[in-house]
Amino acid sequence: MPADAATPRDRIVTTARRLFYGEGIHTVPVDRLVTEAGVTRATFYRHFPTKERLVETYLRATDADLRAAVEHAIDSADPRESLTALLELIGHTVNTEDFRGCHFINAAAEYPDPQDPVRIAIDDHRTWFQQVVTQLAANLGHPDPAYAGQVLVLLHDGALAAAPLDDPQAVRATVIRAARELLGVEGREPE
C-alpha cells in the first residue's frame, strides 16, 4: 500500500518501526513520530494511548513478520532442509545493510521490568522461537532437543549481537557451522 494511502495508524506503526529500530526506542519522542508519520498528536493518542502501547505494537508487528519468515524458511518435510533454510535466514539477516541487532534484545535493554507489557511481547517472541528450534532439533533426532534448542537460541542471539560489532560474514559462517555441529548435520560450508 503506498504511504499516502496508508491509514494514520499504519503510518504511525511504520514510522515507529523505522525509527525505533534505527535509533532506539527511548531516543524517539512522540513529537517526532507524529511529525514523520504526518498525523496529529490527537490522532496518535487516539490509536496509542501511550508510547509504550506503540512500542508493544511495533514489537508484535515485528514478531509477526519474523514468524512468517521463519515458518516459510522451515516449510519443508526434510528437517535438514528446514535447518539449512533457517540458518541461511539468520545469516542473511545479519548481513543486511541496515542491520542493527535484534529488535527484541535491543528493546529488552530499554525495558528491564519483566512485568512491563513491552517485555511480555519480547518474552512471547522468544518463547515462540525457543519452541521452533527445539522442535527442529527433535525432528533432527537430537538426543536432548530441549538442550539443543537452548543452544540454538544462544547461537541466534549471539549472531544478532555480534554481527554489528564484528565481521557479519564471519558471524554468519560461525553460526551456521556451530548449529550444524550441534545437531550433527552435514552440509556445505557457508560461502
Secondary structure, DSSP 8 states (H G I E B T S, - for coil): --GGGS-HHHHHHHHHHHHHHHH-STTS-HHHHHHHHT--HHHHHHH-SSHHHHHHHHHHHHHHHHHHHHHHHT--SSHHHHHHHHHHHHHHHTTSTT--S-HHHHHHHH---TTSHHHHHHHHHHHHHHHHHHHHHHHTT-S-HHHHHHHHHHHHHHHHHHTTTS-HHHHHHHHHHHHHHHHT-------
